[in-house]
Amino acid sequence: METDLELGYYLRKNKISQKVFCEKIKIAPHTLNLLIKKKNSPTLLTALKIHFETKGKVSLSKLLKPAEQEILSKMYDVTKTESIS
């Protein structure tokens, strides 16, 4: 099973349009585009939505800054999980 994918690659590989993905995780298309281009960092909530919607294939390590990853791992230990069903 492929894990730790970039968000843009995941969407292309699974033939999911940005519009559909935005509707699923309830963010604006412009926001998703900035995240894919790595011109913006997601909020913790958005990162978690992406992680869960992709069933862990886009890992939190691809989305969060190191300091955020450390805080989250101390709280929930989900950054080490390959996928969450």
C-alpha positions as CSV (number, residue, x, y, z in Angstrom):
1,M,0.0,0.0,0.0
2,E,1.4,3.4,-1.0
3,T,1.6,5.9,1.9
4,D,3.2,9.2,2.5
5,L,2.1,10.6,-0.9
6,E,2.0,14.2,-1.9
7,L,-1.5,15.6,-2.0
8,G,-1.4,16.6,-5.7
9,Y,-0.1,13.2,-6.7
10,Y,-2.7,11.4,-4.6
11,L,-5.5,13.3,-6.3
12,R,-4.1,12.7,-9.8
13,K,-3.4,9.0,-9.2
14,N,-7.0,8.5,-7.9
15,K,-8.6,10.7,-10.6
16,I,-10.2,12.9,-7.9
17,S,-10.8,16.5,-9.0
18,Q,-9.8,19.3,-6.8
19,K,-13.4,20.5,-6.7
20,V,-14.7,17.1,-5.5
21,F,-12.0,16.8,-2.9
22,C,-12.7,20.4,-1.6
23,E,-16.4,19.5,-1.2
24,K,-15.5,16.4,0.7
25,I,-13.2,18.1,3.2
26,K,-15.1,21.4,3.1
27,I,-12.4,23.9,2.1
28,A,-12.2,26.5,-0.7
29,P,-10.7,25.4,-4.0
30,H,-8.2,28.3,-3.8
31,T,-7.0,26.9,-0.4
32,L,-6.5,23.4,-1.8
33,N,-4.6,24.8,-4.8
34,L,-2.3,26.7,-2.5
35,L,-1.7,23.5,-0.4
36,I,-0.9,21.4,-3.5
37,K,1.5,24.1,-4.7
38,K,3.0,24.2,-1.1
39,K,2.5,28.0,-1.0
40,N,0.5,27.6,2.2
41,S,0.4,25.3,5.2
42,P,-2.9,23.8,6.2
43,T,-4.4,24.3,9.6
44,L,-4.3,21.3,11.9
45,L,-7.9,20.6,11.3
46,T,-7.5,20.7,7.5
47,A,-4.4,18.5,7.7
48,L,-6.4,16.0,9.7
49,K,-9.3,16.1,7.2
50,I,-7.0,15.5,4.3
51,H,-5.2,12.6,6.2
52,F,-8.5,10.9,7.1
53,E,-10.2,11.5,3.6
54,T,-7.1,9.9,1.9
55,K,-7.2,7.0,4.4
56,G,-3.7,7.9,5.6
57,K,-2.1,7.8,2.1
58,V,-1.3,11.5,2.4
59,S,0.5,11.5,5.8
60,L,0.5,14.2,8.3
61,S,4.2,14.5,7.8
62,K,3.6,15.7,4.3
63,L,1.2,18.3,5.5
64,L,2.3,19.6,8.9
65,K,5.4,21.6,10.0
66,P,7.8,19.6,12.2
67,A,6.7,21.5,15.4
68,E,3.1,20.7,14.7
69,Q,3.9,17.1,14.0
70,E,5.7,16.9,17.4
71,I,2.7,18.4,19.3
72,L,0.2,16.1,17.5
73,S,2.3,13.0,18.1
74,K,2.5,13.7,21.8
75,M,-1.2,14.2,22.0
76,Y,-2.6,11.4,19.8
77,D,0.3,9.4,18.3
78,V,-1.4,9.4,14.9
79,T,1.6,10.7,12.9
80,K,3.1,7.2,13.0
81,T,0.0,5.5,11.8
82,E,0.1,4.3,8.2
83,S,-3.7,4.5,7.7
84,I,-6.7,5.1,9.8
85,S,-9.9,3.4,8.7
